[in-house]
Structure formats: structure tokens, C-alpha cells
């Protein structure tokens, strides 16, 4: 078994990319073609994650933070549970 930089084989990394990163990939991305990986870094023995995946993960994180902030402000304003400012 070839030792890699992140201590995972290429097969293990393939599985993780399909499970964790592909859902964040843009289907119309011309770099990764909706797969989530943009290439294989031979020197380190690991995949390079596509920029579209990183952007989408960051966007989802910001949306979640905004939803939490809106929920908190709604509670502070005295709105009933489940209702938020629009």
C-alpha cells in the first residue's frame, strides 16, 4: 500500500470525495464536471478539491450563520417560536 500525505489510499479518498464533496459540486462546473475534484496531486498522493466545492461549502456556512442570527434576533424581539423576521 502506498503511503500518502493524508495517510489514505487513493481508493479511500475516492470514496470520501463521492460521499462528502460531490454533493457540493456544481453540476455545470467546467473544471470538475460535477464530481468535486479537479485533479490528483502526485507528489502528495491526494486529490485537489475543486474551487466550486469550496465556494459552496462557504456559502452554506454563511447561510446557516445568517439563519442562526435571524433566529436569535427574532427571539430577542419576542416573536413566537418558529417565526422569524422577513
Protein Blocks (a to p, Z undefined) as FASTA:
>chain_A
ZZdfkopafklmmmmmmmmmmmmpcfklcklnonopabdcfknopacddfklmmmmmmmm
mmmmmmmmmmmmmmmnopaehiacZZ
